Amino acid sequence: MWISRPVYELLPYLYMLVGIALLAAAWVVEAKTWPSVFLTVGALSLMGGLVLWLRRKDYRTKQAEYNSRSLDDKI
């Protein structure tokens, strides 16, 4: 499955935004079950967005350090 580049670049921020919104909803909602569900899903979404963002940042940094020429290219 392929997604467009703008959507792909937006995903970590979207995950983090959803996580923050769910954590805020867990603070506001006064029920028995829902705050724990919001808290769990919100924390996982926030962590997933942060991990995805950091992995992409690390990958792009490491790719910039390597020579982009192929091993088959003649010098």
N, C-alpha and C positions, 0 to 999 in steps of 0.2 A: 504494500500500500504506500502510495506517495502522496504527500501533502505539499501545498505550496510553501515557498520559503518564508513569506511573511507570517503565515500561521505557525510554521515550525519554530521561528524565532520568538513568537509570542507565547508559546506553551509554558515555559518555566514561570514567566510572570503571571500567567493566568492561573496556574496551579497555586502559586504563592498567594495570589489575591483571593482565590476561593478558600484556601486554608485560613487566611486571616479573617475572612467573613464568617466562616464557620466557628472559629474560636470566639469571635465577638458574639455570635448568636448563642453559643453555649453559655456565655456570661449573662445574656439578657433573658433567655427562655427560662421560665419557672415551671418545669414539669419534672416528672420523676425519671423518665428514660431518655428523653431527647438531649439534654445537655451532655450526657456521657457519650452519646453517639456523635454529636456535633464536635465534641472535644477530640475524640479519637480520629474521626475522619479529617477534621481540620488540621490536627497535628501531623497526620500522615501526608496530607496534601502539601502542607507547608514544607515539611522535610523533603518530600519528593521534588518539589520545585527548586529548593535550594541545592539539592544533590545534582539535579539535572543542569542547573545553571553553572555550578562549579565544575562539573565534568566537561561541559562544553568549553568553558574558559580554559581549563587545563589542556584539553585537546588542541585548541587553537594556538595556545602558547607553544606547545611542543611541536606542532606542525610547522610553525614559523622558524624553528631552530634547525630543521632538517633540510638537506639539499633536495630540491624537488625533481632533479634529473633522474631518469631511469638508469638502471644498471646496464641496460643494453645500449645506451647512447655512447657514441664514440667521443673521445676527448679531442 
